[in-house]
């Protein structure tokens, strides 16, 4: 949602960003949250989206959105094994 606002409202875009016919308005971006809830995004991917700037593949359907991580620099720090 923020990525689309950055693109349409603030003219901030990544080189991979493209215009779309669905999320150019504030109202449409607000509806996106409901569609994401109805779709699929793996739990690990949610963390990557928040903590990193991954390259995503997004399938948009009339009633849901599916998100896949294509590329990310994110890595989870190793757990401490101090005893």
Secondary structure, DSSP 8 states (H G I E B T S, - for coil): -HHHHHHHTS----TT----SSSSSHHHHHHHHHHHHHSB--HHHHHHHHHS--EEEEEE-SS-EEEEEEE------------
